[in-house]
Amino acid sequence: MRRLRFGLIGTGYISAKYVSVFRKVKNAELVAVFSRNKERGIWFSKKYSLKEFSDFNFFLNEVDAVVITTENNTHADFGIKAGERGKHILIEKPVDTDLKKVKTLIRIGKKKNVKLSVVSQYRFGRLIKSLKEKMISKVKSIELVYFNPRPDTYYKDSWKGSREKAGGGIVINLLVHFLDVMIWVFGVPKVVSAKISSRHGLEVEDTAIIDLEFPKNIKAKIRATTNTKVKRVYLKIRTKKRVIRISDNILSNFIYNPLSFAWNPGTIKLQVEDFIQAIKKNRDPLVTGEEGLRVLKVIDEIYKKSRVF
C-alpha cells in the first residue's frame, strides 16, 4: 500500500513542527505546502523540500489529506474546500471560531466520507488516557491553574492578538487543550460564570477566571493568565478520599495512599499516527470533528457569559 500524501496549509511557526513530525512517521509523507503568500510559500518549500502551491485547487490535486495550520478563523473555510474534494482533514486547535462553519465542515466530511480530526495532543499522554479509562470515582471538584508567561509580542506580532482572526485570547488558544481533556474525561460542563481581562493595548484577553459545573455536580475552577513572570501549571482533582495533582512532570496523589506516576505528555506525532491509522483502517480518529465542535461550544459560552474585570 502506498504512503498517504499530506499537504500543509500554512507556513507559520507551528507548520514547521509538522514537517519534523512527518519525517518520523510511517505510512505517510508530507509532499506539498500551500500559502496565500507566494513569496513565503516558496521560501518554506525550499527550506523543507516540499512542492509549493499558491493555487489551492492544484495543491489539492497533489494530496490525499491536509493539515491546516492557518489563523483560527480560516480553519473551517479551508477544511470545507478540502472536504468537498474528498481530502482527509487534520486541523490545528481550535477547530475554528465560527460554530456554523464547523457544523458545515462536519456535514461535508460525513457526506464525502473523509476523516476529520482536531489536534488535541494532550489526550495522547499515557496518564491522561489512564484517567479516562479508569475514571476517578466520586470526584468532587477540579481546579486548573495555568500561569504561563507570554510577552506582549506573542499577541502583538501575530494574528493571535487579533480578535477577528484568533477568536479570542488565552481561552481559545491555550485553555482549549485543557478544556478538551476535561470534557473528554468528565463530560460537557455548564458555564456558571466567567471573567476576563487583558493588559493594556491588547484586543484579546490574556487572563481568565472561569467556573464550570460538570455532570454529577462536579465543580471546576479555572484561573489562567499569560500576564505573569512565573510559570505555574497544574490540574488538581479532589475526590472523597484523595487529591490528585497533575503538574508539569508528575501526578502526585499526596494525601491518601501516596503514589506518583511519571507524566508522559501526548505529542502531535502520536495524534498524526492515530489519524493515519484512522484513514487506513476506515475508523474514527481518537479526536473527531464533533468533539472539536463540542469544545468550541463551551468556549463560545464562556465568552458569552464573560464580564471584564
C-alpha positions in Angstrom: 0.0 0.0 0.0 1.4 3.4 -1.0 2.1 6.1 1.6 -0.5 8.7 2.2 0.4 12.1 0.8 -0.2 15.0 3.1 -0.2 18.7 2.2 0.4 21.5 4.7 -1.8 24.6 4.6 0.1 27.4 6.2 3.8 28.3 6.7 3.9 29.7 10.3 5.8 28.5 13.4 3.5 25.5 14.1 3.8 24.4 10.4 7.5 23.8 10.8 6.7 21.4 13.7 4.6 19.3 11.3 7.5 19.0 8.9 9.5 17.5 11.7 6.7 15.1 12.7 6.1 13.7 9.2 9.8 12.9 8.9 9.3 10.5 11.8 6.0 8.7 11.0 5.4 5.7 8.8 2.9 5.1 6.0 2.7 8.9 5.2 4.7 11.7 3.9 4.4 15.5 3.6 4.7 16.4 0.0 3.3 19.9 -0.6 2.6 23.2 1.0 0.0 25.9 0.2 0.4 29.5 1.2 -1.6 32.6 0.3 1.7 34.5 0.4 3.6 33.1 -2.6 7.0 34.5 -1.5 6.6 32.9 1.9 5.4 29.7 0.3 8.5 29.5 -1.9 10.8 30.2 1.0 9.1 27.5 3.1 9.1 24.9 0.3 12.8 25.3 -0.4 13.7 25.1 3.2 11.8 21.9 3.8 12.0 20.3 0.3 8.2 20.5 -0.5 6.2 21.3 -3.6 4.9 24.9 -3.4 1.4 25.9 -4.4 -0.4 29.2 -4.3 -3.3 27.8 -6.3 -5.4 25.8 -3.8 -7.1 23.5 -6.4 -3.7 22.5 -7.9 -2.5 21.9 -4.3 -5.4 19.6 -3.6 -4.6 17.6 -6.7 -1.3 16.5 -5.2 -2.5 15.2 -1.8 -4.7 12.7 0.0 -5.0 14.7 3.2 -4.4 18.2 4.5 -3.0 19.7 7.8 -4.5 23.1 8.4 -2.3 25.5 10.5 -3.5 28.9 9.5 -5.4 31.6 11.5 -8.2 30.2 13.7 -11.0 31.9 11.7 -9.8 30.2 8.4 -9.8 26.6 9.6 -13.3 25.6 8.6 -13.1 27.5 5.2 -10.0 25.6 4.1 -11.4 22.3 5.6 -14.7 22.7 3.7 -12.9 23.2 0.4 -10.6 20.2 1.1 -13.5 18.0 2.2 -15.5 18.8 -0.9 -12.6 17.4 -2.9 -12.6 14.2 -0.8 -9.4 15.1 1.2 -9.0 14.0 4.8 -8.6 16.9 7.2 -6.4 17.4 10.3 -6.9 20.8 11.9 -4.8 22.7 14.4 -6.8 23.6 17.5 -9.3 25.2 17.8 -11.5 23.7 15.0 -12.5 27.3 14.1 -14.1 30.3 15.6 -17.5 30.0 13.9 -19.9 27.3 15.1 -22.0 27.4 11.9 -19.0 26.9 9.7 -17.8 23.9 11.8 -21.2 22.3 11.5 -21.0 22.7 7.7 -17.5 21.2 7.8 -18.6 18.2 9.8 -21.6 17.6 7.4 -19.4 17.7 4.3 -16.9 15.4 5.9 -19.6 12.8 6.5 -21.1 13.2 3.1 -17.7 12.7 1.4 -16.6 10.0 3.8 -13.4 11.8 4.8 -11.7 11.7 8.2 -11.8 14.9 10.3 -9.7 15.5 13.4 -8.7 18.4 15.6 -5.3 18.5 17.1 -5.6 17.8 20.8 -2.4 16.0 21.6 -2.8 16.2 25.4 -5.2 13.3 25.1 -2.4 11.0 23.9 -0.4 11.1 27.1 -0.5 7.8 29.0 -1.5 9.5 32.2 -4.5 11.3 30.7 -5.6 8.2 28.8 -5.4 6.3 32.1 -7.6 8.8 33.8 -10.1 8.5 31.0 -10.0 4.7 31.0 -10.2 4.2 34.8 -12.2 7.3 35.6 -12.0 8.8 39.0 -14.9 7.8 41.2 -16.6 10.3 43.5 -14.9 13.4 42.1 -16.0 16.4 44.0 -14.1 19.3 42.3 -11.5 20.2 39.8 -9.0 23.1 39.9 -6.9 24.2 36.9 -4.2 26.8 37.3 -2.5 27.9 34.1 0.0 30.7 34.7 2.3 30.7 31.7 4.3 33.9 30.8 3.9 35.3 27.3 5.4 38.6 26.2 3.4 41.4 24.5 4.9 40.3 21.2 3.1 36.9 21.5 -0.1 38.8 20.7 1.0 42.0 19.0 3.4 40.4 16.5 1.0 37.8 15.2 -2.6 37.1 14.4 -3.0 35.7 17.9 -3.6 39.3 19.0 -6.5 39.8 16.6 -9.9 39.1 17.9 -11.2 38.6 14.4 -8.5 36.1 13.3 -8.0 34.3 16.6 -11.5 34.5 18.1 -10.1 35.5 21.5 -7.0 35.1 23.6 -6.0 32.7 26.3 -9.3 30.8 26.4 -9.5 29.8 22.8 -5.8 29.5 22.1 -4.3 28.0 25.2 -7.0 26.7 27.6 -8.6 24.9 24.7 -6.1 22.0 25.3 -7.2 21.6 29.0 -10.9 22.1 28.2 -10.7 19.3 25.7 -9.1 16.9 28.2 -11.6 17.9 31.0 -14.6 17.5 28.7 -13.2 14.1 27.4 -12.8 12.8 30.9 -15.7 14.4 32.8 -18.3 15.3 30.2 -19.7 18.6 28.9 -20.0 21.3 31.6 -22.3 24.2 32.2 -20.6 27.5 32.3 -21.5 29.1 35.6 -19.5 32.3 35.3 -16.5 33.8 33.6 -14.3 36.9 34.0 -11.7 38.0 31.5 -9.2 40.9 31.3 -6.2 41.9 29.2 -3.1 44.0 29.6 -3.1 47.5 28.1 -3.3 47.6 24.3 -4.5 44.1 23.6 -7.6 43.2 21.6 -7.9 39.7 23.2 -7.9 38.5 26.8 -4.7 37.3 28.5 -6.4 36.5 31.8 -9.5 34.4 32.6 -11.3 33.1 35.7 -13.9 30.5 34.9 -16.4 28.5 37.0 -17.8 25.3 35.4 -20.1 22.6 36.5 -19.6 19.1 35.0 -22.1 16.2 35.1 -22.5 14.6 38.5 -22.3 18.0 40.2 -18.5 18.3 39.7 -17.5 21.9 40.2 -14.4 23.3 38.4 -12.5 26.5 38.9 -10.0 27.7 36.2 -7.5 30.5 36.8 -5.3 31.4 33.8 -3.1 34.2 32.7 -0.1 34.9 30.4 0.5 38.2 32.2 2.9 36.7 34.7 6.6 36.3 35.2 6.5 32.9 36.8 5.2 29.7 35.2 2.8 27.7 37.4 0.6 25.0 35.8 -1.3 22.2 37.5 -4.7 20.3 37.4 -6.0 19.3 40.8 -8.8 16.8 41.1 -10.4 16.3 44.5 -12.3 13.1 45.4 -13.9 12.0 48.6 -10.7 10.3 49.8 -7.8 11.9 47.9 -6.4 14.8 46.0 -4.7 14.1 42.7 -2.4 16.7 41.3 -1.1 16.7 37.8 1.7 19.2 37.3 4.5 19.7 34.8 6.1 16.4 35.3 4.3 14.3 37.8 0.9 13.1 39.1 1.1 13.2 42.8 -1.6 11.5 44.9 -0.3 13.3 48.0 -2.9 13.0 50.7 -4.1 9.4 50.8 -2.1 6.4 49.7 0.8 8.4 48.4 1.5 7.4 44.8 3.2 9.1 41.9 3.4 8.4 38.2 5.7 9.8 35.5 4.0 12.4 33.4 4.1 11.3 29.7 2.7 14.2 27.7 1.0 13.5 24.5 2.6 14.7 21.3 1.5 15.8 17.9 3.3 12.8 16.4 1.1 10.4 18.4 -2.0 12.2 17.1 -0.8 12.2 13.5 -0.1 8.5 13.7 -3.6 7.9 15.0 -5.0 10.0 12.2 -3.1 8.0 9.6 -4.4 4.7 11.1 -7.9 6.1 11.1 -7.6 6.7 7.3 -6.1 3.4 6.5 -8.4 1.3 8.7 -11.5 3.5 8.0 -12.3 4.1 11.6 -12.9 7.3 13.6 -9.7 9.1 14.9 -9.4 9.5 18.6 -10.3 13.2 18.3 -13.2 13.7 16.0 -14.6 16.9 14.4 -17.7 16.6 16.6 -15.5 16.7 19.7 -13.8 19.8 18.4 -17.2 21.4 17.9 -18.2 20.3 21.5 -15.2 22.1 22.9 -15.8 25.2 20.8 -19.4 25.4 22.0 -18.1 25.5 25.6 -15.6 28.2 24.7 -18.3 30.2 22.9 -20.5 30.0 26.0 -17.6 31.2 28.2 -17.2 34.3 26.0 -20.9 34.9 26.0 -21.0 34.8 29.8 -17.7 36.7 30.4 -17.6 40.1 32.0 -14.5 42.2 32.1 -12.7 42.8 35.4 
